[in-house]
Amino acid sequence: MSKLWFGLIVLSSLLLPAFGMHMAHERTSKGLLVNESIPECSEGWRITGYYTPVETDFDSTQTTEIEVKGVGKLSFNAEFLKIVFDEDQGYGEGWGKTRFGWYIGNYNGAWHKSDAPLDAHDAPLLPNSIAVDPLLIPNGSIVQIPDLPLGFGDIRFVGNDVGVTVHGKHIDIYTGEGKAAGRLMRSITFEDEHELQQVCFTRPDK
């Protein structure tokens, strides 16, 4: 046997076990490669939407007076307020844009003023914000719902919000401000058993 062939055999005997150990380390118990770019996916997710109502979109003349923290007592369109926060239900859309141009939201038992609609961490909502159950999808995760219509399937959502009614396999998608956002919200709602969606997410620590 030539020295060249002998050298190749020795080299391969050293490299192959190391390569096998590297591949085994990268495989999960299901035989899948562990890769930061490969998200965790599962089926059976309920999808709903939420939006920011705008007070000037409401035509009714009935008003309700409320106490806004740091501002004082002001009257707003009653229907608008109920959509922002329904006291009977204990929840609503979260924030609404007032006729003054600033936003109003109800949490911790009081009405608050803000320069923007806020997420659960007091940061402005993003165009790709979603509310998730942090027990299943950690805060800050990148989330995709590939089978959603109207281009939503291509969006890389950020799981940076929570909701009173968002528990388990349920995602609430923020669709923006105004009437058009309200209509869009209804277009991406899938709650029936045969409509449940696949959801994929990548944890923020990856």
CYANA upper distance limits for C-alpha pairs under 8 A (distance plus 0.5 A):
  1 MET  CA      5 TRP  CA      7.21
  1 MET  CA      6 PHE  CA      7.22
  2 SER  CA      6 PHE  CA      6.78
  3 LYS  CA      7 GLY  CA      6.54
  4 LEU  CA      8 LEU  CA      6.83
  5 TRP  CA      9 ILE  CA      6.74
  6 PHE  CA     10 VAL  CA      6.83
  7 GLY  CA     11 LEU  CA      6.63
  8 LEU  CA     12 SER  CA      6.56
  9 ILE  CA     13 SER  CA      6.68
 10 VAL  CA     14 LEU  CA      7.00
 11 LEU  CA     15 LEU  CA      6.75
 12 SER  CA     16 LEU  CA      6.31
 13 SER  CA     17 PRO  CA      7.63
 14 LEU  CA     18 ALA  CA      7.54
 15 LEU  CA     19 PHE  CA      6.63
 16 LEU  CA     20 GLY  CA      6.57
 17 PRO  CA     21 MET  CA      6.59
 18 ALA  CA     22 HIS  CA      6.67
 19 PHE  CA     23 MET  CA      6.75
 20 GLY  CA     24 ALA  CA      6.57
 21 MET  CA     25 HIS  CA      6.55
 22 HIS  CA     26 GLU  CA      6.93
 23 MET  CA     27 ARG  CA      6.88
 26 GLU  CA     32 LEU  CA      8.41
 26 GLU  CA     33 LEU  CA      5.78
 26 GLU  CA     34 VAL  CA      5.63
 26 GLU  CA     35 ASN  CA      8.21
 27 ARG  CA     31 GLY  CA      5.77
 27 ARG  CA     32 LEU  CA      5.67
 27 ARG  CA     33 LEU  CA      5.00
 27 ARG  CA     34 VAL  CA      6.29
 28 THR  CA     32 LEU  CA      5.85
 28 THR  CA     33 LEU  CA      6.86
 28 THR  CA     34 VAL  CA      6.97
 34 VAL  CA     38 ILE  CA      7.91
 36 GLU  CA    202 THR  CA      8.24
 36 GLU  CA    206 LYS  CA      6.16
 37 SER  CA    202 THR  CA      8.10
 38 ILE  CA    202 THR  CA      7.87
 39 PRO  CA    200 CYS  CA      6.18
 39 PRO  CA    201 PHE  CA      5.54
 39 PRO  CA    202 THR  CA      5.17
 39 PRO  CA    203 ARG  CA      8.40
 40 GLU  CA    200 CYS  CA      5.78
 40 GLU  CA    201 PHE  CA      5.84
 40 GLU  CA    202 THR  CA      6.82
 41 CYS  CA    198 GLN  CA      7.40
 41 CYS  CA    199 VAL  CA      6.04
 41 CYS  CA    200 CYS  CA      4.55
 41 CYS  CA    201 PHE  CA      7.05
 42 SER  CA    198 GLN  CA      6.14
 42 SER  CA    199 VAL  CA      6.18
 42 SER  CA    200 CYS  CA      7.09
 43 GLU  CA    196 LEU  CA      7.83
 43 GLU  CA    197 GLN  CA      6.43
 43 GLU  CA    198 GLN  CA      4.77
 43 GLU  CA    199 VAL  CA      6.91
 44 GLY  CA    169 LYS  CA      7.56
 44 GLY  CA    196 LEU  CA      5.37
 44 GLY  CA    197 GLN  CA      5.97
 44 GLY  CA    198 GLN  CA      6.76
 45 TRP  CA    169 LYS  CA      5.35
 45 TRP  CA    170 HIS  CA      6.12
 45 TRP  CA    171 ILE  CA      7.82
 45 TRP  CA    196 LEU  CA      5.63
 45 TRP  CA    197 GLN  CA      5.38
 45 TRP  CA    198 GLN  CA      6.72
 45 TRP  CA    199 VAL  CA      7.19
 46 ARG  CA    169 LYS  CA      6.68
 46 ARG  CA    170 HIS  CA      5.18
 46 ARG  CA    171 ILE  CA      6.88
 46 ARG  CA    190 PHE  CA      6.47
 46 ARG  CA    191 GLU  CA      5.55
 46 ARG  CA    192 ASP  CA      8.41
 46 ARG  CA    196 LEU  CA      5.89
 46 ARG  CA    197 GLN  CA      7.01
 47 ILE  CA    170 HIS  CA      6.40
 47 ILE  CA    171 ILE  CA      5.59
 47 ILE  CA    172 ASP  CA      6.51
 47 ILE  CA    173 ILE  CA      7.98
 47 ILE  CA    188 ILE  CA      7.66
 47 ILE  CA    189 THR  CA      5.86
 47 ILE  CA    190 PHE  CA      5.56
 47 ILE  CA    191 GLU  CA      6.72
 47 ILE  CA    196 LEU  CA      7.92
 47 ILE  CA    197 GLN  CA      7.79
 48 THR  CA    170 HIS  CA      8.18
 48 THR  CA    171 ILE  CA      6.83
 48 THR  CA    172 ASP  CA      5.25
 48 THR  CA    173 ILE  CA      6.74
 48 THR  CA    185 MET  CA      7.67
 48 THR  CA    186 ARG  CA      8.09
 48 THR  CA    188 ILE  CA      7.08
 48 THR  CA    189 THR  CA      4.87
 48 THR  CA    190 PHE  CA      6.89
 48 THR  CA    191 GLU  CA      7.85
 49 GLY  CA    172 ASP  CA      5.29
 49 GLY  CA    173 ILE  CA      4.91
 49 GLY  CA    174 TYR  CA      6.30
 49 GLY  CA    175 THR  CA      7.19
 49 GLY  CA    185 MET  CA      5.17
 49 GLY  CA    186 ARG  CA      7.34
 49 GLY  CA    188 ILE  CA      7.32
 49 GLY  CA    189 THR  CA      6.82
 50 TYR  CA     93 GLU  CA      6.36
 50 TYR  CA    172 ASP  CA      6.98
 50 TYR  CA    173 ILE  CA      6.54
 50 TYR  CA    174 TYR  CA      5.53
 50 TYR  CA    175 THR  CA      6.74
 50 TYR  CA    182 GLY  CA      7.96
 50 TYR  CA    185 MET  CA      6.58
 51 TYR  CA     93 GLU  CA      6.63
 51 TYR  CA    174 TYR  CA      6.09
 51 TYR  CA    175 THR  CA      5.81
 51 TYR  CA    176 GLY  CA      5.73
 51 TYR  CA    177 GLU  CA      6.32
 51 TYR  CA    178 GLY  CA      8.01
 51 TYR  CA    181 ALA  CA      6.57
 51 TYR  CA    182 GLY  CA      6.54
 51 TYR  CA    185 MET  CA      7.50
 52 THR  CA     84 VAL  CA      8.29
 52 THR  CA     93 GLU  CA      7.02
 52 THR  CA     94 GLY  CA      8.00
 52 THR  CA     95 TRP  CA      6.24
 52 THR  CA     96 GLY  CA      5.53
 52 THR  CA     97 LYS  CA      7.33
 52 THR  CA    117 PRO  CA      7.92
 52 THR  CA    176 GLY  CA      6.53
 52 THR  CA    177 GLU  CA      5.01
 52 THR  CA    178 GLY  CA      6.74
 52 THR  CA    181 ALA  CA      8.20
 52 THR  CA    182 GLY  CA      8.49
 53 PRO  CA     57 ASP  CA      8.31
 53 PRO  CA     80 PHE  CA      7.54
 53 PRO  CA     83 ILE  CA      7.93
 53 PRO  CA     84 VAL  CA      7.59
 53 PRO  CA     93 GLU  CA      8.20
 53 PRO  CA     95 TRP  CA      7.92
 53 PRO  CA     96 GLY  CA      5.41
 53 PRO  CA     97 LYS  CA      6.78
 53 PRO  CA    177 GLU  CA      6.44
 53 PRO  CA    178 GLY  CA      5.61
 53 PRO  CA    179 LYS  CA      7.64
 53 PRO  CA    182 GLY  CA      8.12
 54 VAL  CA     58 PHE  CA      8.17
 54 VAL  CA     80 PHE  CA      7.93
 54 VAL  CA     96 GLY  CA      6.28
 54 VAL  CA     97 LYS  CA      5.18
 54 VAL  CA     98 THR  CA      6.76
 54 VAL  CA     99 ARG  CA      8.15
 54 VAL  CA    177 GLU  CA      7.36
 54 VAL  CA    178 GLY  CA      5.81
 54 VAL  CA    179 LYS  CA      8.31
 55 GLU  CA     76 PHE  CA      8.32
 55 GLU  CA     77 ASN  CA      7.16
 55 GLU  CA     80 PHE  CA      6.16
 55 GLU  CA     96 GLY  CA      7.64
 55 GLU  CA     97 LYS  CA      6.56
 55 GLU  CA     98 THR  CA      5.61
 55 GLU  CA     99 ARG  CA      6.23
 56 THR  CA     98 THR  CA      7.89
 56 THR  CA     99 ARG  CA      6.38
 57 ASP  CA    178 GLY  CA      7.78
 57 ASP  CA    179 LYS  CA      7.69
 58 PHE  CA     77 ASN  CA      7.82
 58 PHE  CA     79 GLU  CA      7.78
 58 PHE  CA     80 PHE  CA      7.21
 60 SER  CA     77 ASN  CA      7.71
 60 SER  CA     79 GLU  CA      7.86
 61 THR  CA     77 ASN  CA      7.41
 62 GLN  CA     77 ASN  CA      6.59
 62 GLN  CA     78 ALA  CA      6.16
 62 GLN  CA     79 GLU  CA      8.22
 63 THR  CA     75 SER  CA      6.51
 63 THR  CA     76 PHE  CA      5.77
 63 THR  CA     77 ASN  CA      4.94
 63 THR  CA     78 ALA  CA      5.02
 63 THR  CA     79 GLU  CA      8.42
 64 THR  CA     75 SER  CA      5.76
 64 THR  CA     76 PHE  CA      6.04
 64 THR  CA     77 ASN  CA      6.85
 64 THR  CA     78 ALA  CA      5.56
 64 THR  CA     81 LEU  CA      8.34
 65 GLU  CA     73 LYS  CA      7.06
 65 GLU  CA     74 LEU  CA      5.92
 65 GLU  CA     75 SER  CA      4.50
 65 GLU  CA     76 PHE  CA      6.91
 66 ILE  CA     73 LYS  CA      6.01
 66 ILE  CA     74 LEU  CA      6.20
 66 ILE  CA     75 SER  CA      6.73
 66 ILE  CA     76 PHE  CA      8.33
 66 ILE  CA    111 TRP  CA      8.21
 67 GLU  CA     71 VAL  CA      8.13
 67 GLU  CA     72 GLY  CA      5.81
 67 GLU  CA     73 LYS  CA      4.84
 67 GLU  CA     74 LEU  CA      7.00
 67 GLU  CA    110 ALA  CA      8.29
 67 GLU  CA    111 TRP  CA      7.15
 68 VAL  CA     72 GLY  CA      5.70
 68 VAL  CA     73 LYS  CA      6.62
 68 VAL  CA     74 LEU  CA      7.70
 68 VAL  CA    110 ALA  CA      7.78
 68 VAL  CA    111 TRP  CA      5.41
 68 VAL  CA    112 HIS  CA      6.02
 68 VAL  CA    113 LYS  CA      7.26
 69 LYS  CA    110 ALA  CA      7.47
 69 LYS  CA    111 TRP  CA      6.49
 69 LYS  CA    112 HIS  CA      5.80
 69 LYS  CA    113 LYS  CA      7.53
 70 GLY  CA    112 HIS  CA      8.24
 70 GLY  CA    113 LYS  CA      8.26
 71 VAL  CA    113 LYS  CA      8.26
 76 PHE  CA     80 PHE  CA      7.93
 76 PHE  CA     81 LEU  CA      7.37
 76 PHE  CA     98 THR  CA      8.35
 77 ASN  CA     81 LEU  CA      6.86
 78 ALA  CA     82 LYS  CA      6.78
 79 GLU  CA     83 ILE  CA      6.90
 80 PHE  CA     84 VAL  CA      6.86
 80 PHE  CA     96 GLY  CA      8.17
 81 LEU  CA     85 PHE  CA      6.57
 81 LEU  CA     86 ASP  CA      8.00
 81 LEU  CA     96 GLY  CA      8.34
 82 LYS  CA     86 ASP  CA      5.10
 82 LYS  CA     87 GLU  CA      7.91
 82 LYS  CA     92 GLY  CA      7.87
 83 ILE  CA     92 GLY  CA      6.09
 83 ILE  CA     93 GLU  CA      6.68
 84 VAL  CA     91 TYR  CA      8.47
 84 VAL  CA     92 GLY  CA      5.47
 84 VAL  CA     93 GLU  CA      5.36
 84 VAL  CA     94 GLY  CA      5.88
 84 VAL  CA     95 TRP  CA      6.02
 84 VAL  CA     96 GLY  CA      6.21
 84 VAL  CA    105 GLY  CA      7.31
 84 VAL  CA    106 ASN  CA      8.22
 85 PHE  CA     90 GLY  CA      7.58
 85 PHE  CA     91 TYR  CA      5.82
 85 PHE  CA     92 GLY  CA      4.66
 85 PHE  CA     93 GLU  CA      7.04
 85 PHE  CA     94 GLY  CA      6.91
 85 PHE  CA     95 TRP  CA      8.49
 85 PHE  CA    105 GLY  CA      8.01
 85 PHE  CA    106 ASN  CA      6.90
 86 ASP  CA     90 GLY  CA      6.29
 86 ASP  CA     91 TYR  CA      6.06
 86 ASP  CA     92 GLY  CA      6.04
 87 GLU  CA     91 TYR  CA      7.40
 91 TYR  CA    164 VAL  CA      7.19
 94 GLY  CA    105 GLY  CA      6.23
 94 GLY  CA    106 ASN  CA      7.33
 94 GLY  CA    117 PRO  CA      8.44
 95 TRP  CA    103 TYR  CA      6.96
 95 TRP  CA    104 ILE  CA      6.00
 95 TRP  CA    105 GLY  CA      4.92
 95 TRP  CA    106 ASN  CA      7.93
 95 TRP  CA    117 PRO  CA      5.98
 95 TRP  CA    118 LEU  CA      7.86
 96 GLY  CA    103 TYR  CA      5.90
 96 GLY  CA    104 ILE  CA      5.88
 96 GLY  CA    105 GLY  CA      7.06
 96 GLY  CA    117 PRO  CA      7.69
 97 LYS  CA    101 GLY  CA      6.73
 97 LYS  CA    102 TRP  CA      6.30
 97 LYS  CA    103 TYR  CA      4.88
 97 LYS  CA    104 ILE  CA      6.95
 98 THR  CA    102 TRP  CA      6.19
 98 THR  CA    103 TYR  CA      6.15
 98 THR  CA    104 ILE  CA      7.31
102 TRP  CA    113 LYS  CA      7.54
102 TRP  CA    114 SER  CA      6.69
102 TRP  CA    115 ASP  CA      5.81
102 TRP  CA    116 ALA  CA      7.48
103 TYR  CA    113 LYS  CA      6.23
103 TYR  CA    114 SER  CA      5.58
103 TYR  CA    115 ASP  CA      6.44
103 TYR  CA    116 ALA  CA      6.40
103 TYR  CA    117 PRO  CA      6.75
104 ILE  CA    111 TRP  CA      7.24
104 ILE  CA    112 HIS  CA      6.09
104 ILE  CA    113 LYS  CA      5.29
104 ILE  CA    114 SER  CA      6.72
104 ILE  CA    117 PRO  CA      8.25
105 GLY  CA    111 TRP  CA      6.11
105 GLY  CA    112 HIS  CA      5.80
105 GLY  CA    113 LYS  CA      7.18
105 GLY  CA    114 SER  CA      8.34
105 GLY  CA    117 PRO  CA      8.29
106 ASN  CA    110 ALA  CA      5.99
106 ASN  CA    111 TRP  CA      4.86
106 ASN  CA    112 HIS  CA      6.56
107 TYR  CA    111 TRP  CA      7.11
107 TYR  CA    112 HIS  CA      8.07
114 SER  CA    118 LEU  CA      8.33
116 ALA  CA    124 PRO  CA      6.26
116 ALA  CA    125 LEU  CA      8.14
117 PRO  CA    124 PRO  CA      6.15
117 PRO  CA    125 LEU  CA      6.39
118 LEU  CA    122 ASP  CA      5.74
118 LEU  CA    123 ALA  CA      5.71
118 LEU  CA    124 PRO  CA      4.86
118 LEU  CA    125 LEU  CA      5.69
119 ASP  CA    123 ALA  CA      6.02
119 ASP  CA    124 PRO  CA      6.54
119 ASP  CA    125 LEU  CA      5.83
119 ASP  CA    160 ASN  CA      7.32
119 ASP  CA    161 ASP  CA      5.66
119 ASP  CA    162 VAL  CA      8.13
120 ALA  CA    160 ASN  CA      7.76
120 ALA  CA    161 ASP  CA      5.55
120 ALA  CA    162 VAL  CA      6.49
121 HIS  CA    160 ASN  CA      8.14
121 HIS  CA    161 ASP  CA      7.80
125 LEU  CA    129 SER  CA      6.56
127 PRO  CA    174 TYR  CA      7.47
127 PRO  CA    175 THR  CA      7.51
127 PRO  CA    176 GLY  CA      7.07
128 ASN  CA    155 ILE  CA      7.79
128 ASN  CA    156 ARG  CA      7.58
128 ASN  CA    157 PHE  CA      5.30
128 ASN  CA    158 VAL  CA      6.56
128 ASN  CA    173 ILE  CA      8.24
128 ASN  CA    174 TYR  CA      7.32
128 ASN  CA    175 THR  CA      8.47
129 SER  CA    157 PHE  CA      6.40
129 SER  CA    158 VAL  CA      5.65
129 SER  CA    159 GLY  CA      6.74
129 SER  CA    160 ASN  CA      6.71
129 SER  CA    161 ASP  CA      7.45
129 SER  CA    173 ILE  CA      7.10
129 SER  CA    174 TYR  CA      6.13
130 ILE  CA    157 PHE  CA      7.00
130 ILE  CA    158 VAL  CA      6.58
130 ILE  CA    159 GLY  CA      5.61
130 ILE  CA    160 ASN  CA      6.80
130 ILE  CA    161 ASP  CA      6.33
130 ILE  CA    162 VAL  CA      8.29
130 ILE  CA    171 ILE  CA      7.24
130 ILE  CA    172 ASP  CA      6.03
130 ILE  CA    173 ILE  CA      5.01
130 ILE  CA    174 TYR  CA      6.11
131 ALA  CA    159 GLY  CA      6.44
131 ALA  CA    160 ASN  CA      6.92
131 ALA  CA    161 ASP  CA      4.66
131 ALA  CA    162 VAL  CA      4.84
131 ALA  CA    163 GLY  CA      6.51
131 ALA  CA    166 VAL  CA      7.55
131 ALA  CA    171 ILE  CA      6.34
131 ALA  CA    172 ASP  CA      5.43
131 ALA  CA    173 ILE  CA      6.97
131 ALA  CA    174 TYR  CA      8.28
132 VAL  CA    136 LEU  CA      8.34
132 VAL  CA    137 ILE  CA      6.91
132 VAL  CA    139 ASN  CA      8.45
132 VAL  CA    159 GLY  CA      6.50
132 VAL  CA    160 ASN  CA      8.13
132 VAL  CA    161 ASP  CA      6.86
132 VAL  CA    162 VAL  CA      5.82
132 VAL  CA    163 GLY  CA      7.76
132 VAL  CA    166 VAL  CA      6.74
132 VAL  CA    167 HIS  CA      7.86
132 VAL  CA    170 HIS  CA      7.22
132 VAL  CA    171 ILE  CA      5.69
132 VAL  CA    172 ASP  CA      7.22
133 ASP  CA    137 ILE  CA      6.54
133 ASP  CA    138 PRO  CA      8.27
133 ASP  CA    162 VAL  CA      6.95
133 ASP  CA    163 GLY  CA      8.46
133 ASP  CA    166 VAL  CA      6.52
133 ASP  CA    167 HIS  CA      5.72
133 ASP  CA    168 GLY  CA      6.45
133 ASP  CA    169 LYS  CA      8.13
133 ASP  CA    170 HIS  CA      7.77
133 ASP  CA    171 ILE  CA      8.17
134 PRO  CA    138 PRO  CA      5.16
134 PRO  CA    139 ASN  CA      6.39
134 PRO  CA    162 VAL  CA      8.13
135 LEU  CA    168 GLY  CA      8.31
136 LEU  CA    168 GLY  CA      7.33
136 LEU  CA    169 LYS  CA      8.20
137 ILE  CA    141 SER  CA      7.14
137 ILE  CA    159 GLY  CA      7.83
137 ILE  CA    201 PHE  CA      7.93
137 ILE  CA    203 ARG  CA      8.04
138 PRO  CA    159 GLY  CA      7.86
138 PRO  CA    203 ARG  CA      7.02
138 PRO  CA    204 PRO  CA      7.96
139 ASN  CA    159 GLY  CA      6.00
139 ASN  CA    160 ASN  CA      5.88
139 ASN  CA    161 ASP  CA      8.05
139 ASN  CA    204 PRO  CA      8.10
140 GLY  CA    158 VAL  CA      6.39
140 GLY  CA    159 GLY  CA      5.61
140 GLY  CA    160 ASN  CA      5.84
140 GLY  CA    203 ARG  CA      7.86
140 GLY  CA    204 PRO  CA      6.05
141 SER  CA    158 VAL  CA      6.35
141 SER  CA    159 GLY  CA      5.77
141 SER  CA    160 ASN  CA      8.19
141 SER  CA    201 PHE  CA      6.82
141 SER  CA    202 THR  CA      6.06
141 SER  CA    203 ARG  CA      5.19
141 SER  CA    204 PRO  CA      5.36
142 ILE  CA    156 ARG  CA      6.62
142 ILE  CA    157 PHE  CA      6.13
142 ILE  CA    158 VAL  CA      5.43
142 ILE  CA    159 GLY  CA      6.94
142 ILE  CA    201 PHE  CA      5.92
142 ILE  CA    202 THR  CA      5.74
142 ILE  CA    203 ARG  CA      7.26
142 ILE  CA    204 PRO  CA      7.64
143 VAL  CA    156 ARG  CA      6.22
143 VAL  CA    157 PHE  CA      5.40
143 VAL  CA    158 VAL  CA      6.58
143 VAL  CA    159 GLY  CA      7.27
143 VAL  CA    199 VAL  CA      7.63
143 VAL  CA    200 CYS  CA      6.22
143 VAL  CA    201 PHE  CA      4.74
143 VAL  CA    202 THR  CA      7.08
144 GLN  CA    153 GLY  CA      7.21
144 GLN  CA    154 ASP  CA      7.72
144 GLN  CA    155 ILE  CA      6.90
144 GLN  CA    156 ARG  CA      5.89
144 GLN  CA    157 PHE  CA      6.64
144 GLN  CA    199 VAL  CA      6.50
144 GLN  CA    200 CYS  CA      5.76
144 GLN  CA    201 PHE  CA      6.73
145 ILE  CA    152 PHE  CA      7.98
145 ILE  CA    153 GLY  CA      5.78
145 ILE  CA    154 ASP  CA      8.23
145 ILE  CA    155 ILE  CA      8.38
145 ILE  CA    197 GLN  CA      7.58
145 ILE  CA    198 GLN  CA      6.58
145 ILE  CA    199 VAL  CA      5.31
145 ILE  CA    200 CYS  CA      6.91
146 PRO  CA    152 PHE  CA      8.21
146 PRO  CA    153 GLY  CA      4.60
146 PRO  CA    154 ASP  CA      6.88
146 PRO  CA    198 GLN  CA      7.57
146 PRO  CA    199 VAL  CA      7.77
147 ASP  CA    153 GLY  CA      5.87
147 ASP  CA    197 GLN  CA      7.48
147 ASP  CA    198 GLN  CA      7.72
148 LEU  CA    152 PHE  CA      5.92
148 LEU  CA    153 GLY  CA      4.99
148 LEU  CA    188 ILE  CA      7.47
148 LEU  CA    197 GLN  CA      8.40
149 PRO  CA    153 GLY  CA      6.73
149 PRO  CA    188 ILE  CA      7.58
151 GLY  CA    155 ILE  CA      7.68
162 VAL  CA    166 VAL  CA      7.19
163 GLY  CA    172 ASP  CA      8.35
166 VAL  CA    170 HIS  CA      6.21
166 VAL  CA    171 ILE  CA      7.16
166 VAL  CA    172 ASP  CA      7.54
173 ILE  CA    185 MET  CA      8.18
174 TYR  CA    185 MET  CA      8.24
175 THR  CA    181 ALA  CA      5.79
175 THR  CA    182 GLY  CA      7.95
175 THR  CA    184 LEU  CA      7.19
175 THR  CA    185 MET  CA      6.44
176 GLY  CA    181 ALA  CA      5.74
177 GLU  CA    181 ALA  CA      5.92
177 GLU  CA    182 GLY  CA      8.11
178 GLY  CA    182 GLY  CA      6.95
179 LYS  CA    183 ARG  CA      6.87
180 ALA  CA    184 LEU  CA      6.63
181 ALA  CA    185 MET  CA      6.51
182 GLY  CA    186 ARG  CA      7.21
183 ARG  CA    187 SER  CA      7.02
184 LEU  CA    188 ILE  CA      7.11
185 MET  CA    189 THR  CA      7.16
190 PHE  CA    195 GLU  CA      5.96
190 PHE  CA    196 LEU  CA      6.69
190 PHE  CA    197 GLN  CA      8.13
191 GLU  CA    195 GLU  CA      6.77
191 GLU  CA    196 LEU  CA      6.72
192 ASP  CA    196 LEU  CA      7.01
202 THR  CA    206 LYS  CA      7.65
